[in-house]
Amino acid sequence: MARILCIEDEVLLRRLIAAELKDSGHDILEAGNGVEGMAAVLAQRPDLVLCDINMPVMDGVELLSELRRNHPEAANIPFLFLSALADRKDVIAGMRLGADDYLTKPVDLDLLLVTVEARLAQVSRIGQRQQELALNDLLTGMLNRDGLIAAQNRCTDASALLLIEFDHARSLGLALGPRKTDALQRLAADRLRDVASGAQSLARTYPFQFGILWSSLGMSPEDLAESLRRRMSEPFLLDDEPIHLSVSIGIATGVPHDTLLARAESVLEWCGIEGGNVWASYRTDRAARDIERVAIENALRGALAANEFTLNFQPKVRSHDLAPVGVEVLLRWTNAQLGPVSPALFIPVAEETGTIIDIGAWVLREACRQMAIWRSSPAGRNLQVAVNVSPRQLRKDGWVASVAEALAAAGLPSSALILEITESALVDDGSDITEKLVSLRKLGITLSIDDFGTGYSALSYLHRLPFEELKIDQSFVRGLPETSGNRGIVDGIISLGQTLGLKLVAEGVETEAQRSYLAQRGCGVLQGYHIARPMPADAFTLWLAASTTGHG
């Protein structure tokens, strides 16, 4: 049943048309002139308007012109004119304004019904198509995010929702460019259809992110996630070149069906913190992690006083000859009850609770003290020590002074200290943080952007803030030199750094082929397992003595 507005100043004709349309099952509104018709259109939003052309007060052409020009919310309502043969010029004017059709008087009621039904059917088809387009992804032919939400809310028997996201998707898109980005996502969608052929719904929710509504019949969500992770790690061929990628997968199951997507998103965020290339489930893993987090938070509060923290040092070397140039400090924690705790678990908790302030201050003091010892020997006289800085430390009042105090207490020159700051720490960058970074640079401390390319990649930071060093994240180094996507990203970062006059450091170097590739491209400093694993201070002293032989 449709709502139809009949605007006609001839009362008998109007009532005759209204009766005929009512008998056909439609809801009829009536108006005697253009002004009344305008009010009815705006108040009632009919599905179709039948309108006489010649009427008092406001005629049909004036009414249509006003609607099309000043009321876009009503501009798409189908409009059929009723006209006498003498109104031919007015009909043409109305059609030019966007009228959909016209009928001549005297009105043939059978023809009127056929015309009205045909027009309503056309509107229905257009509406359905618009709804389909609103809920579907044109690139892959899957549902889009809105479509997945609609399917989630409609499909009460879905037992799980999986969100699959390519790791470092934003940087991947920038490196590949639009054409290859679209091609890669279509290939990924094909793999998704193949592995999850029994899915209730498949969707592309964001660039490089896909969703699956799944019933556990035949395969558990966890088994499906592992199958997807393995399948997506196989190389994609773009222009006959292999691209090696990884995905993270968040699973939500065992929760109300209308909360599946939100739960899966929260788990996917955790997967990113873990470093990617992993899947996790809200049902099982999240509850355990919540309990674990409470235990970590409680244990952290007494960790400093109990001397539970230690420092490891990972060597940094020149890329062309492997001569030592410094170390990066890595924090380790072993608790009496929890045992060794991964930094990926306790650092975010320390950041959230604020205990990172005191922990970070201890790390800086110990790192400066140890580096002063190494620099007192001939082998270590020119070494630098790199210390990671948390966002909380950056925002703390008096932090710059505490850095200067740590250097002074250790007797370490400021030129020997590198402070590494992640891109994400600069998101809330304001004048206060800018002033602190400028002050640190004035002290002679080197400032480095850590994990470049994995955060917000705002190039304005590089221009505006006094950074001297740029670190290439290990996730980009991992696929070198075989993977064209990684080569494109790394080459772009190196080119950018060289253009801006920044020192370049690559982390995660694990093979001689990676070392050679980075050295040839002009990345001056390397660290990673191919050079040496992180080690305690006494082990680094021995490594340094052995590594400086021949590098006077």
VEXDREN-2710 file (C-alpha; in Angstrom, 1 decimal):
% VEXDREN-2710
k/r/px/py/pz
1/MET/0.0/0.0/0.0
2/ALA/1.3/3.4/-1.0
3/ARG/0.4/6.9/0.3
4/ILE/-0.8/9.0/-2.7
5/LEU/-1.5/12.7/-2.6
6/CYS/-4.1/14.0/-5.1
7/ILE/-4.0/17.7/-5.7
8/GLU/-7.0/18.8/-7.8
9/ASP/-9.3/21.9/-7.5
10/GLU/-12.3/20.1/-9.1
11/VAL/-13.8/18.4/-6.1
12/LEU/-15.8/15.7/-8.0
13/LEU/-12.8/14.6/-10.1
14/ARG/-10.6/14.6/-7.0
15/ARG/-13.0/12.4/-5.1
16/LEU/-13.5/10.1/-8.0
17/ILE/-9.7/9.6/-8.3
18/ALA/-9.4/9.1/-4.6
19/ALA/-12.1/6.5/-4.5
20/GLU/-10.6/4.5/-7.3
21/LEU/-7.1/4.5/-5.7
22/LYS/-8.6/3.6/-2.3
23/ASP/-10.3/0.6/-3.9
24/SER/-6.9/-0.5/-5.2
25/GLY/-5.6/-0.5/-1.6
26/HIS/-3.8/2.8/-1.4
27/ASP/-3.9/5.4/1.3
28/ILE/-5.1/8.7/-0.2
29/LEU/-4.5/12.3/0.8
30/GLU/-6.4/15.2/-0.8
31/ALA/-5.6/18.9/-1.5
32/GLY/-7.6/21.5/-3.4
33/ASN/-4.8/23.8/-4.6
34/GLY/-1.1/24.2/-4.8
35/VAL/-0.7/25.8/-1.3
36/GLU/-2.6/23.0/0.4
37/GLY/-0.7/20.5/-1.7
38/MET/2.7/22.0/-0.6
39/ALA/1.7/21.7/3.0
40/ALA/0.6/18.1/2.6
41/VAL/3.8/17.1/0.8
42/LEU/6.0/18.6/3.5
43/ALA/4.0/17.2/6.4
44/GLN/2.9/13.8/5.1
45/ARG/5.8/12.8/2.7
46/PRO/3.6/10.9/0.2
47/ASP/5.0/8.1/-2.0
48/LEU/3.5/9.7/-5.1
49/VAL/1.8/13.0/-6.1
50/LEU/-1.0/13.4/-8.7
51/CYS/-1.3/17.1/-9.4
52/ASP/-3.5/19.2/-11.7
53/ILE/-1.7/21.9/-13.6
54/ASN/-4.2/24.7/-13.6
55/MET/-5.3/25.6/-10.1
56/PRO/-6.0/28.7/-8.1
57/VAL/-3.5/30.2/-5.6
58/MET/-0.5/28.1/-6.8
59/ASP/-0.6/26.0/-9.9
60/GLY/1.0/22.7/-10.5
61/VAL/4.1/23.9/-12.2
62/GLU/4.8/26.5/-9.5
63/LEU/4.3/23.8/-6.9
64/LEU/6.8/21.5/-8.5
65/SER/9.3/24.3/-9.1
66/GLU/9.1/25.2/-5.4
67/LEU/9.6/21.6/-4.2
68/ARG/12.6/21.0/-6.6
69/ARG/14.3/24.3/-5.8
70/ASN/13.8/24.8/-2.0
71/HIS/12.8/21.4/-0.5
72/PRO/15.4/18.7/-1.4
73/GLU/14.0/16.4/1.2
74/ALA/10.9/16.1/-1.1
75/ALA/12.6/16.4/-4.4
76/ASN/12.6/12.7/-5.2
77/ILE/8.8/12.1/-4.7
78/PRO/7.4/10.9/-8.1
79/PHE/5.2/13.6/-9.6
80/LEU/2.4/12.9/-12.2
81/PHE/0.6/15.8/-13.8
82/LEU/-3.1/15.9/-14.7
83/SER/-3.6/18.2/-17.7
84/ALA/-6.1/19.3/-20.4
85/LEU/-4.9/19.2/-23.9
86/ALA/-4.7/23.0/-23.8
87/ASP/-2.1/22.8/-21.1
88/ARG/0.5/21.4/-23.4
89/LYS/3.1/24.1/-22.8
90/ASP/2.6/23.8/-19.1
91/VAL/3.1/20.0/-19.3
92/ILE/6.4/20.6/-21.1
93/ALA/7.5/23.1/-18.5
94/GLY/6.7/20.6/-15.7
95/MET/8.6/17.8/-17.4
96/ARG/11.6/20.0/-17.6
97/LEU/11.3/20.6/-13.9
98/GLY/11.4/16.9/-13.3
99/ALA/7.9/15.6/-13.4
100/ASP/7.8/11.9/-14.0
101/ASP/4.8/11.6/-16.3
102/TYR/1.4/13.1/-17.2
103/LEU/-2.2/12.1/-17.9
104/THR/-4.7/14.0/-19.9
105/LYS/-8.2/15.0/-19.0
106/PRO/-10.8/13.6/-19.1
107/VAL/-9.0/11.1/-17.0
108/ASP/-9.1/7.4/-18.0
109/LEU/-9.3/5.7/-14.6
110/ASP/-7.9/2.4/-15.9
111/LEU/-4.9/4.2/-17.5
112/LEU/-4.5/6.2/-14.3
113/LEU/-4.3/3.0/-12.2
114/VAL/-1.8/1.4/-14.6
115/THR/0.4/4.5/-14.7
116/VAL/0.4/4.9/-10.9
117/GLU/1.2/1.2/-10.3
118/ALA/4.0/1.2/-12.9
119/ARG/5.5/4.3/-11.4
120/LEU/5.3/2.9/-7.8
121/ALA/6.9/-0.3/-8.9
122/GLN/9.7/1.6/-10.5
123/VAL/10.2/3.6/-7.3
124/SER/10.3/0.4/-5.3
125/ARG/12.9/-1.1/-7.6
126/ILE/15.0/2.1/-7.3
127/GLY/14.7/2.1/-3.5
128/GLN/15.7/-1.5/-3.3
129/ARG/18.7/-0.9/-5.5
130/GLN/19.7/2.2/-3.4
131/GLN/19.4/0.1/-0.2
132/GLU/21.5/-2.6/-1.8
133/LEU/24.2/-0.1/-2.7
134/ALA/24.1/1.4/0.8
135/LEU/24.8/-2.0/2.3
136/ASN/27.2/-3.4/-0.2
137/ASP/30.9/-2.9/-1.0
138/LEU/31.3/-2.1/-4.7
139/LEU/35.0/-3.1/-4.8
140/THR/34.5/-6.7/-3.6
141/GLY/30.8/-7.4/-4.0
142/MET/30.6/-8.2/-0.3
143/LEU/28.6/-6.4/2.3
144/ASN/30.0/-3.2/3.7
145/ARG/30.2/-2.3/7.4
146/ASP/26.6/-1.1/7.5
147/GLY/25.5/-4.3/5.7
148/LEU/27.4/-6.4/8.2
149/ILE/25.8/-4.6/11.1
150/ALA/22.4/-5.1/9.6
151/ALA/23.1/-8.8/9.0
152/GLN/24.4/-9.1/12.6
153/ASN/21.3/-7.6/14.0
154/ARG/19.1/-9.7/11.8
155/CYS/20.9/-13.1/12.1
156/THR/20.1/-14.2/15.6
157/ASP/21.6/-17.7/15.1
158/ALA/25.1/-16.5/14.2
159/SER/27.5/-17.9/16.8
160/ALA/30.6/-15.8/16.0
161/LEU/31.9/-12.7/14.2
162/LEU/35.4/-12.6/13.0
163/LEU/37.2/-9.4/12.0
164/ILE/40.3/-9.8/9.8
165/GLU/42.6/-6.9/9.3
166/PHE/45.9/-6.7/7.4
167/ASP/48.7/-5.6/9.8
168/HIS/50.0/-2.0/9.1
169/ALA/47.2/-1.5/6.6
170/ARG/47.5/2.2/6.4
171/SER/51.2/2.2/5.4
172/LEU/50.5/-0.7/3.0
173/GLY/47.9/1.4/1.2
174/LEU/50.3/4.3/0.9
175/ALA/53.0/2.2/-0.5
176/LEU/51.0/0.3/-3.1
177/GLY/48.9/3.1/-4.5
178/PRO/45.2/3.0/-5.4
179/ARG/45.3/0.5/-8.3
180/LYS/47.4/-2.2/-6.5
181/THR/45.5/-1.5/-3.2
182/ASP/42.2/-2.3/-4.9
183/ALA/43.6/-5.3/-6.7
184/LEU/45.1/-6.7/-3.4
185/GLN/41.8/-6.3/-1.6
186/ARG/39.9/-8.1/-4.4
187/LEU/42.4/-11.0/-4.1
188/ALA/42.0/-11.1/-0.3
189/ALA/38.2/-11.1/-0.7
190/ASP/38.5/-14.2/-3.1
191/ARG/40.6/-16.0/-0.5
192/LEU/38.1/-15.1/2.2
193/ARG/35.3/-16.6/0.1
194/ASP/37.3/-19.7/-0.5
195/VAL/38.3/-20.4/3.1
196/ALA/34.9/-19.2/4.7
197/SER/32.6/-20.6/2.0
198/GLY/30.1/-21.6/4.6
199/ALA/29.8/-18.1/6.2
200/GLN/26.4/-16.6/6.8
201/SER/27.7/-13.2/5.7
202/LEU/31.0/-11.8/4.4
203/ALA/31.9/-8.1/4.4
204/ARG/34.6/-5.6/3.7
205/THR/34.2/-3.2/6.7
206/TYR/37.1/-0.9/6.1
207/PRO/40.1/-0.8/3.7
208/PHE/42.1/-4.0/4.3
209/GLN/39.6/-5.1/7.0
210/PHE/37.0/-7.9/6.5
211/GLY/34.2/-9.4/8.6
212/ILE/32.6/-12.8/8.7
213/LEU/29.4/-13.9/10.4
214/TRP/29.9/-17.5/11.2
215/SER/28.0/-20.5/12.6
216/SER/30.2/-23.1/14.3
217/LEU/28.7/-26.0/12.4
218/GLY/31.5/-28.0/10.9
219/MET/34.3/-25.7/12.0
220/SER/34.9/-23.7/15.2
221/PRO/35.6/-19.9/14.9
222/GLU/39.1/-20.5/16.2
223/ASP/39.9/-23.1/13.6
224/LEU/38.5/-20.8/10.9
225/ALA/40.7/-18.0/12.2
226/GLU/43.8/-20.1/12.1
227/SER/43.0/-21.2/8.5
228/LEU/42.4/-17.6/7.5
229/ARG/45.7/-16.5/9.1
230/ARG/47.7/-19.1/7.3
231/ARG/45.9/-18.6/4.0
232/MET/46.4/-14.8/4.1
233/SER/50.1/-15.2/4.9
234/GLU/50.7/-16.9/1.6
235/PRO/52.2/-14.5/-1.0
236/PHE/49.8/-12.4/-3.1
237/LEU/50.8/-11.9/-6.7
238/LEU/50.5/-8.3/-7.9
239/ASP/51.9/-7.6/-11.4
240/ASP/53.7/-11.0/-11.1
241/GLU/55.5/-9.9/-8.0
242/PRO/54.9/-11.7/-4.6
243/ILE/53.8/-9.6/-1.6
244/HIS/54.0/-11.2/1.8
245/LEU/51.6/-10.0/4.4
246/SER/50.1/-10.9/7.7
247/VAL/46.7/-10.4/9.3
248/SER/45.3/-10.1/12.8
249/ILE/41.9/-11.6/13.6
250/GLY/39.5/-10.7/16.4
251/ILE/36.8/-13.2/17.3
252/ALA/33.6/-12.5/19.2
253/THR/31.5/-15.4/20.3
254/GLY/29.2/-16.3/23.2
255/VAL/27.9/-12.7/23.5
256/PRO/24.5/-11.1/22.5
257/HIS/24.3/-11.1/18.7
258/ASP/24.0/-7.3/18.4
259/THR/27.3/-6.8/20.3
260/LEU/29.4/-9.2/18.2
261/LEU/31.0/-6.5/16.0
262/ALA/31.9/-4.3/19.0
263/ARG/33.5/-7.2/20.9
264/ALA/35.4/-8.3/17.8
265/GLU/36.8/-4.8/17.3
266/SER/38.1/-4.7/20.9
267/VAL/39.9/-8.0/20.5
268/LEU/41.3/-6.9/17.2
269/GLU/42.8/-3.8/18.9
270/TRP/44.5/-6.1/21.4
271/CYS/45.9/-8.2/18.6
272/GLY/47.6/-5.0/17.3
273/ILE/49.2/-4.4/20.6
274/GLU/50.6/-8.0/20.5
275/GLY/52.3/-7.2/17.3
276/GLY/50.0/-8.7/14.7
277/ASN/49.9/-12.0/12.8
278/VAL/47.8/-13.5/15.6
279/TRP/44.1/-14.2/16.4
280/ALA/42.3/-14.0/19.7
281/SER/38.8/-14.7/21.0
282/TYR/36.7/-12.5/23.2
283/ARG/35.0/-15.5/24.7
284/THR/38.1/-17.3/26.0
285/ASP/41.1/-15.0/25.8
286/ARG/39.5/-11.7/26.8
287/ALA/38.2/-13.0/30.2
288/ALA/41.7/-14.5/30.9
289/ARG/43.4/-11.2/29.9
290/ASP/41.1/-9.2/32.1
291/ILE/42.2/-11.3/35.1
292/GLU/45.8/-11.2/34.0
293/ARG/45.7/-7.4/33.6
294/VAL/44.5/-7.0/37.2
295/ALA/47.3/-9.2/38.4
296/ILE/49.9/-7.3/36.4
297/GLU/48.6/-3.9/37.7
298/ASN/48.8/-5.0/41.3
299/ALA/52.3/-6.5/40.9
300/LEU/53.6/-3.5/39.0
301/ARG/53.0/-1.2/42.0
302/GLY/55.7/-2.9/44.1
303/ALA/58.0/-4.0/41.3
304/LEU/60.5/-1.1/41.5
305/ALA/60.8/-1.3/45.3
306/ALA/61.4/-5.1/45.0
307/ASN/64.1/-4.6/42.3
308/GLU/62.3/-6.8/39.9
309/PHE/63.2/-4.8/36.8
310/THR/66.4/-5.3/34.8
311/LEU/67.8/-3.8/31.5
312/ASN/68.9/-5.6/28.4
313/PHE/70.9/-3.9/25.7
314/GLN/70.6/-4.6/21.9
315/PRO/73.6/-3.5/19.9
316/LYS/73.3/-1.0/17.0
317/VAL/76.0/-1.1/14.3
318/ARG/77.0/0.7/11.1
319/SER/75.3/-1.0/8.1
320/HIS/78.4/-1.1/5.9
321/ASP/81.0/-2.5/8.2
322/LEU/79.0/-3.6/11.4
323/ALA/81.1/-1.3/13.7
324/PRO/79.2/-0.7/17.0
325/VAL/77.6/2.7/17.4
326/GLY/75.4/2.2/20.4
327/VAL/72.6/0.2/22.1
328/GLU/68.9/0.4/22.6
329/VAL/67.7/-0.2/26.1
330/LEU/65.0/-2.8/26.6
331/LEU/63.1/-3.2/29.9
332/ARG/62.6/-6.7/31.4
333/TRP/60.5/-7.7/34.4
334/THR/60.4/-10.9/36.4
335/ASN/57.8/-11.0/39.2
336/ALA/58.0/-13.5/42.1
337/GLN/54.4/-14.7/41.5
338/LEU/53.9/-14.1/37.7
339/GLY/57.4/-15.0/36.5
340/PRO/58.8/-13.2/33.4
341/VAL/56.2/-10.9/32.0
342/SER/56.2/-9.7/28.4
343/PRO/56.7/-6.0/27.8
344/ALA/53.8/-6.2/25.4
345/LEU/51.6/-7.0/28.4
346/PHE/53.0/-4.8/31.2
347/ILE/54.0/-1.7/29.3
348/PRO/50.4/-0.8/28.3
349/VAL/49.2/-1.4/31.9
350/ALA/52.0/0.8/33.3
351/GLU/51.1/3.5/30.8
352/GLU/47.4/3.4/31.7
353/THR/48.0/3.4/35.5
354/GLY/50.7/6.0/35.5
355/THR/53.4/3.7/37.0
356/ILE/55.3/4.2/33.8
357/ILE/56.5/7.6/35.1
358/ASP/58.6/6.1/37.9
359/ILE/59.6/3.1/35.9
360/GLY/60.7/5.3/33.0
361/ALA/62.7/7.5/35.3
362/TRP/64.5/4.5/36.7
363/VAL/65.2/3.1/33.2
364/LEU/66.7/6.5/32.2
365/ARG/69.0/6.7/35.2
366/GLU/70.2/3.2/34.9
367/ALA/70.8/3.5/31.2
368/CYS/72.8/6.7/31.6
369/ARG/74.8/5.2/34.4
370/GLN/75.7/2.1/32.4
371/MET/76.6/4.0/29.2
372/ALA/78.9/6.2/31.2
373/ILE/80.8/3.1/32.3
374/TRP/81.1/1.8/28.7
375/ARG/82.2/5.2/27.4
376/SER/85.0/5.3/29.9
377/SER/86.7/2.5/27.9
378/PRO/88.4/2.9/24.5
379/ALA/86.0/0.5/22.9
380/GLY/82.9/2.4/23.9
381/ARG/84.0/6.0/23.9
382/ASN/81.7/7.1/21.1
383/LEU/78.7/4.9/21.8
384/GLN/75.1/6.3/22.2
385/VAL/72.3/4.8/24.3
386/ALA/68.7/4.9/23.0
387/VAL/65.9/5.0/25.6
388/ASN/62.2/4.8/24.8
389/VAL/59.9/7.6/26.0
390/SER/56.3/7.0/26.9
391/PRO/53.5/9.5/26.2
392/ARG/52.9/9.9/29.9
393/GLN/56.5/11.0/30.4
394/LEU/56.3/13.5/27.6
395/ARG/53.3/15.1/29.2
396/LYS/54.7/15.2/32.8
397/ASP/55.7/18.6/34.2
398/GLY/59.4/18.8/35.0
399/TRP/60.3/15.8/32.9
400/VAL/63.0/17.7/30.8
401/ALA/64.7/18.7/34.0
402/SER/64.7/15.1/35.2
403/VAL/66.4/14.0/32.0
404/ALA/69.1/16.6/32.5
405/GLU/69.5/15.5/36.1
406/ALA/69.9/11.8/35.0
407/LEU/72.7/12.8/32.6
408/ALA/74.4/14.9/35.2
409/ALA/74.2/12.2/37.9
410/ALA/75.8/9.7/35.6
411/GLY/78.4/12.1/34.2
412/LEU/77.2/11.3/30.7
413/PRO/77.3/14.0/27.9
414/SER/74.0/14.8/26.4
415/SER/75.2/13.8/23.0
416/ALA/75.4/10.2/24.1
417/LEU/71.7/10.0/24.8
418/ILE/69.0/9.2/22.2
419/LEU/65.3/9.5/23.2
420/GLU/63.0/7.4/21.0
421/ILE/59.4/8.6/20.7
422/THR/56.7/6.7/18.8
423/GLU/54.5/8.4/16.2
424/SER/51.4/7.7/18.3
425/ALA/52.8/9.6/21.2
426/LEU/52.7/12.7/19.1
427/VAL/49.0/12.5/18.3
428/ASP/48.1/14.8/21.1
429/ASP/51.1/17.1/20.2
430/GLY/50.6/20.6/21.5
431/SER/52.7/23.6/22.3
432/ASP/53.8/22.1/25.6
433/ILE/55.2/18.9/24.1
434/THR/56.8/20.9/21.3
435/GLU/58.6/23.1/23.8
436/LYS/59.8/20.1/25.7
437/LEU/61.3/18.5/22.6
438/VAL/62.9/21.8/21.6
439/SER/64.4/22.1/25.1
440/LEU/65.8/18.5/24.9
441/ARG/67.4/19.2/21.5
442/LYS/69.0/22.4/22.9
443/LEU/70.6/20.2/25.6
444/GLY/72.3/18.3/22.8
445/ILE/70.1/15.1/23.1
446/THR/69.2/13.3/19.9
447/LEU/65.5/12.8/19.2
448/SER/64.3/9.8/17.2
449/ILE/60.9/8.8/15.8
450/ASP/60.5/5.1/16.7
451/ASP/58.5/2.5/14.6
452/PHE/58.1/5.0/11.7
453/GLY/55.2/4.1/9.4
454/THR/53.1/2.1/11.9
455/GLY/51.4/5.1/13.5
456/TYR/49.9/8.3/12.2
457/SER/52.6/9.1/9.7
458/ALA/52.0/12.9/9.9
459/LEU/54.8/14.3/7.9
460/SER/54.3/17.7/9.6
461/TYR/56.0/16.2/12.7
462/LEU/59.2/15.7/10.7
463/HIS/59.1/19.3/9.5
464/ARG/58.0/21.0/12.7
465/LEU/59.7/19.0/15.5
466/PRO/63.5/18.8/16.0
467/PHE/64.0/15.1/15.2
468/GLU/67.3/13.9/13.9
469/GLU/66.7/10.2/13.6
470/LEU/64.1/8.0/12.0
471/LYS/63.7/4.3/12.8
472/ILE/62.2/1.9/10.3
473/ASP/59.8/-0.6/12.0
474/GLN/60.8/-4.3/11.9
475/SER/57.5/-5.2/10.3
476/PHE/58.7/-3.6/7.1
477/VAL/62.2/-5.0/7.3
478/ARG/60.9/-8.5/7.8
479/GLY/59.9/-9.1/4.2
480/LEU/63.1/-7.7/2.6
481/PRO/64.4/-8.1/0.1
482/GLU/61.9/-10.5/-1.5
483/THR/58.6/-8.7/-1.0
484/SER/57.9/-5.9/-3.3
485/GLY/55.4/-4.2/-1.0
486/ASN/58.0/-4.1/1.8
487/ARG/60.7/-2.9/-0.6
488/GLY/58.4/0.0/-1.7
489/ILE/57.6/1.0/1.9
490/VAL/61.3/0.8/3.1
491/ASP/62.6/2.6/0.0
492/GLY/60.0/5.4/0.5
493/ILE/60.9/5.8/4.2
494/ILE/64.7/5.9/3.4
495/SER/64.1/8.4/0.6
496/LEU/62.0/10.6/2.9
497/GLY/64.6/10.5/5.6
498/GLN/67.5/11.3/3.3
499/THR/65.5/14.3/1.8
500/LEU/65.0/15.6/5.3
501/GLY/68.6/15.0/6.4
502/LEU/67.6/12.5/9.1
503/LYS/69.8/9.6/10.3
504/LEU/68.2/6.3/9.4
505/VAL/68.0/3.2/11.7
506/ALA/66.4/-0.1/10.8
507/GLU/65.4/-2.6/13.5
508/GLY/64.5/-6.3/13.2
509/VAL/67.4/-7.1/10.8
510/GLU/67.6/-10.9/10.8
511/THR/69.5/-11.9/7.6
512/GLU/72.6/-10.9/5.7
513/ALA/70.3/-10.2/2.6
514/GLN/68.4/-7.6/4.7
515/ARG/71.6/-6.0/5.9
516/SER/73.0/-5.8/2.4
517/TYR/69.8/-4.4/1.0
518/LEU/69.5/-1.7/3.7
519/ALA/73.2/-0.7/3.4
520/GLN/72.9/-0.4/-0.4
521/ARG/69.8/1.9/0.0
522/GLY/71.6/4.2/2.4
523/CYS/70.2/3.1/5.8
524/GLY/73.2/3.9/8.0
525/VAL/72.5/2.0/11.3
526/LEU/71.0/-1.5/11.9
527/GLN/69.9/-3.6/14.9
528/GLY/68.4/-7.0/15.1
529/TYR/69.1/-10.7/15.6
530/HIS/71.5/-10.8/12.6
531/ILE/73.7/-8.4/14.6
532/ALA/73.0/-9.6/18.1
533/ARG/70.1/-10.4/20.4
534/PRO/69.4/-8.2/23.4
535/MET/71.7/-9.0/26.3
536/PRO/72.5/-8.0/29.9
537/ALA/75.2/-5.3/30.5
538/ASP/78.0/-7.8/31.3
539/ALA/77.4/-9.8/28.1
540/PHE/77.4/-6.6/26.1
541/THR/80.7/-5.6/27.6
542/LEU/82.2/-8.8/26.2
543/TRP/80.4/-8.5/22.9
544/LEU/81.7/-4.9/22.5
545/ALA/85.3/-5.9/23.1
546/ALA/85.1/-8.6/20.5
547/SER/83.2/-6.5/18.0
548/THR/85.5/-3.5/18.1
549/THR/88.6/-5.5/17.0
550/GLY/89.5/-4.0/13.7
551/HIS/87.2/-1.0/14.1
552/GLY/89.6/1.4/15.7
END
